Amino acid sequence: MGLSKKTVWRILGGASLLLVLGLAACIPLASRPLPKAASGPEMDEQADQLALLMERAVNKHAWDQTAYVRWNFLGQHTHLWDRFNRQARVSWGDYTVYLHTQTGAGSAWKKGERLQGAEQDKALAKALDFFYNDSFWLNAPVKAFDEGVKREVVFQKDGSAGLLLRYQSGGVTPGDSYLWTLSPSGKPLRWNMWVQVLPIKGLGNSWEGWDTLYTGALISTQHAAGPFKINMIRDLVSGRKLSDLSEPENALDPAYFEASETEPSAE
């Protein structure tokens, strides 16, 4: 006699619960503690030199000269970033938000309608969270000397020196740490992460799929964890002016950042 649909759903529900519990039980086993860094003034100097080597390998100087960048993160959020004026347009779903990346101020829209009050505040906060996370993944190697970052050396199993960066302040989740494995030239090969949003501590992924911006800055667009490769940075374009990105000149109109009631132009 066949099982009823109700019985089948109960079996599937129980199996799913067991799977979740099993994965939860494995998390402590899969996690690994943050490695102990080498100490002393010489190690501090070596950490700084490793960080500078990584910056040179991805051409941070060229990144500092890059004016406009647009990219999509994981097919979920699209960012248009005016780096010199610290302004961005962040789009997802029905939302378009114009954001000062330093202050978090700006204006928010849903289906072409201007949001007000608490709805706008919520959309602005969400857009800022997306921007912090997605711009970090866009070019994390150039953030080794940000304020509040502690640079340390960790000697790995093969004897090579890894660069441990502890983000002690700033961003969405201060307290996160990343251990970089670099090539002899300083180019990032992979990192391992001890971050609040991931239950497994020490999880790692590669940095590959390098793309070159118009200034010569290098951006990694692909990250692999085991057999799984993900294109995290998609549709990446850059330029000296908005028209280089096929954007209208008013795409980041100052009015959008001054609590204007003007309806934004179509993307």
N, C-alpha and C positions, 0 to 999 in steps of 0.2 A: 504494500500500500504506500503511495507517495506521501511525502510530507506536505502539510499545509503551508501556505505562504507565511502565515504567522510564525510557525515553528522554524521555517528557514531563516526568517529575519532575526529570530532570537538566537539561532546558532551563529549567524554572521555577526550579530552584535556582540555576542560573547567572545567570538574569535578576535574581533577587532579590539575589544577591551584587553584581552590577553596579550595581543601584539603590542599595544600601547604600554602596558605594564612591563612587558619584557624589554622593550626599548628603553623605558625609564630606568629599569634595573641595570641596563648595560651602560648607561651614560657615565656613571662614576668609573667604570672599568675602561671606557674609551677615552676619558679625559686624562690629561697629564698635568702635573703641576708646572707652574711658571718656573723656568730654569733659573738657577742662581747665576747672577752676573759676576764677572771678574771685577775686583775692586782695586782702587788705588789711582793716583794721578795719571800714571802712564796709561792705564786702561781707559780713563776718561778721555785722554787725548786720542787714543786709538779709536774710540767710539765716534768722536767728532770727525776724524779722518775718514772713517767708513761712511758716515753720513754724507760728507762732502763728495766722496767718490761716487756714491749712489746718485747724488744730485747731478754731478757732471755727466754720468752715464745716460741719464734721461734728458739732459740739456735743460736744466732749470733756468739758466739764463735766457734761453729762447722762450720758455714758458712765461717768464716775467714780462716778455715783450708781446705776448699774445693778447689781442684785444677782445675778440668775440669768439665764443665757442657754443655750439649747439650739439646736444646728444640726447639719446634716449637710454634710460636705465632699465634693463631687463624687460623691455616692452611695456613698462608701466608708467613711467614719468618722463616727460620731455622737458628739457631745460634749455633756455636761451640765456646766455650769461654775458653781460657786459662787464668784463673783469676790471677795467680801469675805473668805472663809475660805481662798481659794487652793486649792480642792479641785475635782476634776473626775472624771466618769465617762466613760471613753473606750471605745467599743464598735466592733468590726469583726469580720466573720465569726463565728467561734465564741467570740470573746474579749470579756470585759468586765473592764476595769481601773479600779480606784479609785486616784486619783493625787493626791498633793500636788504642785501645779504648780510650787512653788518648790524643794522638796527632791528630788522624783522618787520619794519613798517611797510605799508603799501596798500594795495586794493585787491579785492577778490571778487570773482565773477562765477556764476553758475548758469550754464545755458544762456549766456549773454546778458544775464540780469545781475546788476551790482548787488553784492551782499552788504549787509549793514550789521552793526552791533556785534552780538555774541557769535553770530554765524560767520561774519567776516573775521573776527579774532580767531575762531577755530580753524578756518581755512588758511589764514596766514601762518598760524603755528604749525599746521600740518605741512604746508609748503616749505617752511624753514627746516623742519625735520628732514623732509625729502632732500632738500638742497644740501644740508650738512652731510648726510649719508652718501648721496650720489656723487657729489663733487669730491668727497674723500676717495671713493673708489675710482673716480676719474683720474686722479693723479696723486695718490698717497705718497709716492716716493719723494715729492718735493716738500713734504710737511714735517721733515725731521727736526727742523729748527724753529717750529712754531712755539709761541709762548706756552710754557707749562709742560713741554716735552722733555723727558729725561732720556738721555742716550747712554746705552751701556753695551759692553761686549759680553757675548756668551760664546764659550768655546764648545763647538758641537762634536758629535761622536767621531767625525773624520778629522778632527783637529783644526778645522777651519774656524775663523772668527765670524760669528753671526752678529748682526746689529739689532739690539733690543731697544725698542722705542716704547716708553711708558707715557701715555697721554694723561697727565695728572690734572688737567683742567681744560675747559673749552669743549666745543662740540655738543652733541646730544648726550653722550654717555662718557663723561670723564672717568678715568680709572682703567680704560682699556689698554692692553699691551699687545705689541706685534713684534715677532722675531723674524727679521729678514735674513734670507740666505741669498748672497750675492755672488755673481761671477767674479773672476779675477779683475775684470774691468770695472766692476761696481754695478753692473746691470742687474736689476732684481730678477731672481729666478723663482722664488716662492716666499711665502710668509706663513707663519703659524700664529693663530689669534687666541688671545685670552680676553674675550669681550663679554659684556653683560648679556647681550641679546642671544648668544649661542649657549645652549646647555652643555655642549661638549667643549671642554677647555683644551686649547692647544691644537684645535682643528686647523689644517693647512690647505693651501691651494697654490697653484702656480701663477706666475705672471707671464703672459705670452700674447701672441697676436698683436705685435707692436705696430702702431700707426704713427705717421709723422704729420704734424700740423704744419701750417704754412710758414711758421717761424723756425721750424726744425725741432720743436719739442716732441719728445716721444711719449706716446700714450699706449698703455696696455689695454686691449679690448677683450681679451679672452682669459678665463681662469679655469683651470682643471683641478678637480679633486678626485684622485683615483682615475677611473675610466671615464668620468663625467666631465665634459668640457662645456662651459657656458659662455656665450657672448653677452657679457654684462653691459658693455658700452657699445651702443648701436647707433647707426646713422650719424657718426661723428663728422662734423664739419667745423671749419674755423675760418676766420678772415680778419682783415684790417678794418672793414666796415660791414654794416648789416647787409648791404647788397651782395657781398661776396658769399653770403649764406642764403641767397635768394629770399631775403627778408625785406619787407618795406622799411623805409627809413624811419617810420613812426612806430615800428614794432615795439620799441621800448620808450614810448613817448613819456617825457617827464610828468605829464599830467596824471599818468597812472600811479605815480609814486607820491602824488600830492593830494590824495583823497579826492580825485576828480570824479565827476559824475559822467564823464565821457565814456561812451561804449567802446570797448577795445575793438580794433580791427580784426578781421578774420585771419586765422593762421593759414 
